[in-house]
């Protein structure tokens, strides 16, 4: 069974299949990489909580940066956010994001514990 949460014309915020939650890309508000990363990860937290999961159950994360020169700033926020011993498989790449004001986008896949 597939469950879709907050489905619109173009995408769903979360798709659940076989106790795995696939989150759509999350971006954050703010002007700095730090502000956007903190806000974006707070949005990830809220979606994970909504489906009965948490950052301790992340399986994979994909981080898109508008400029890899900012990766250390993003990683400072990321490293403080990920629970010790629960780091997901992760990729971090540079990409042209949907808006020039965006600096970070994060996509997370997480298990939903029974």
C-alpha positions as CSV (number, residue, x, y, z in Angstrom):
1,X,0.0,0.0,0.0
2,X,1.2,3.5,-0.8
3,X,0.1,6.5,1.3
4,X,0.6,10.0,0.1
5,X,0.5,13.0,2.5
6,X,-0.3,16.6,1.4
7,X,-0.5,15.7,-2.3
8,X,-0.8,18.4,-4.8
9,X,-0.7,18.5,-8.6
10,X,3.0,18.2,-8.8
11,X,4.1,16.3,-5.7
12,X,3.4,14.9,-2.3
13,X,5.2,16.2,0.8
14,X,5.6,12.6,1.9
15,X,5.1,9.2,0.3
16,X,5.0,6.1,2.5
17,X,5.6,2.6,1.3
18,X,6.5,-0.5,3.3
19,X,7.2,1.5,6.5
20,X,9.6,3.9,4.6
21,X,8.9,7.6,4.4
22,X,10.2,9.5,1.3
23,X,10.2,13.2,1.9
24,X,10.1,15.7,-0.9
25,X,12.9,18.2,-1.0
26,X,12.9,20.7,1.9
27,X,14.2,24.2,1.7
28,X,14.3,26.8,4.4
29,X,13.8,30.5,5.0
30,X,16.5,33.0,5.7
31,X,19.3,34.7,3.9
32,X,22.3,32.7,5.1
33,X,23.2,29.1,4.6
34,X,23.0,28.6,8.4
35,X,19.5,30.1,8.6
36,X,18.2,28.1,5.6
37,X,19.8,24.8,6.8
38,X,18.3,25.2,10.3
39,X,14.8,26.0,9.0
40,X,15.0,23.2,6.4
41,X,16.0,20.6,9.0
42,X,13.2,21.8,11.3
43,X,10.8,21.1,8.4
44,X,12.3,17.6,8.0
45,X,11.8,17.1,11.8
46,X,8.1,18.1,11.5
47,X,7.4,15.8,8.6
48,X,9.2,12.9,10.2
49,X,7.2,13.5,13.4
50,X,4.0,13.7,11.4
51,X,4.6,10.2,10.0
52,X,5.8,8.6,13.3
53,X,9.5,8.7,12.5
54,X,12.5,10.8,13.6
55,X,16.0,11.7,12.6
56,X,17.2,8.6,14.4
57,X,15.5,6.6,11.7
58,X,16.9,8.4,8.7
59,X,18.2,6.0,6.0
60,X,19.4,8.4,3.4
61,X,19.8,12.2,2.9
62,X,20.6,14.1,-0.3
63,X,21.8,17.6,0.2
64,X,21.8,20.0,-2.7
65,X,23.8,23.2,-2.4
66,X,23.7,26.2,-4.7
67,X,27.4,26.7,-4.0
68,X,29.7,24.0,-2.6
69,X,31.9,26.8,-1.2
70,X,29.2,26.9,1.6
71,X,29.3,23.2,2.5
72,X,31.3,23.8,5.7
73,X,28.6,26.2,7.0
74,X,25.9,23.8,6.1
75,X,27.8,20.9,7.7
76,X,28.2,22.8,11.0
77,X,24.4,22.9,11.3
78,X,24.0,19.3,9.9
79,X,26.5,17.8,12.3
80,X,24.8,19.4,15.3
81,X,21.4,18.2,14.1
82,X,22.2,14.5,13.3
83,X,22.0,12.3,16.5
84,X,25.4,10.8,17.3
85,X,25.6,7.2,15.9
86,X,22.5,7.8,13.6
87,X,24.0,9.4,10.5
88,X,22.2,8.4,7.3
89,X,23.8,7.5,4.0
90,X,24.3,11.0,2.5
91,X,25.3,12.7,-0.7
92,X,26.0,16.4,-1.0
93,X,26.1,18.0,-4.4
94,X,26.0,21.4,-6.1
95,X,23.0,22.2,-8.2
96,X,21.1,25.1,-9.5
97,X,18.1,25.3,-7.1
98,X,14.6,26.4,-8.1
99,X,15.2,30.0,-6.8
100,X,18.4,32.0,-6.8
101,X,17.7,32.9,-3.2
102,X,17.9,29.3,-2.1
103,X,21.2,27.9,-0.9
104,X,20.3,24.5,0.5
105,X,17.7,21.7,-0.2
106,X,17.5,18.4,1.7
107,X,15.8,15.2,0.7
108,X,15.3,12.6,3.4
109,X,14.2,8.9,3.3
110,X,13.5,7.4,6.7
111,X,12.2,4.2,8.3
112,X,8.9,4.3,10.2
113,X,9.4,2.1,13.3
114,X,6.7,-0.4,14.1
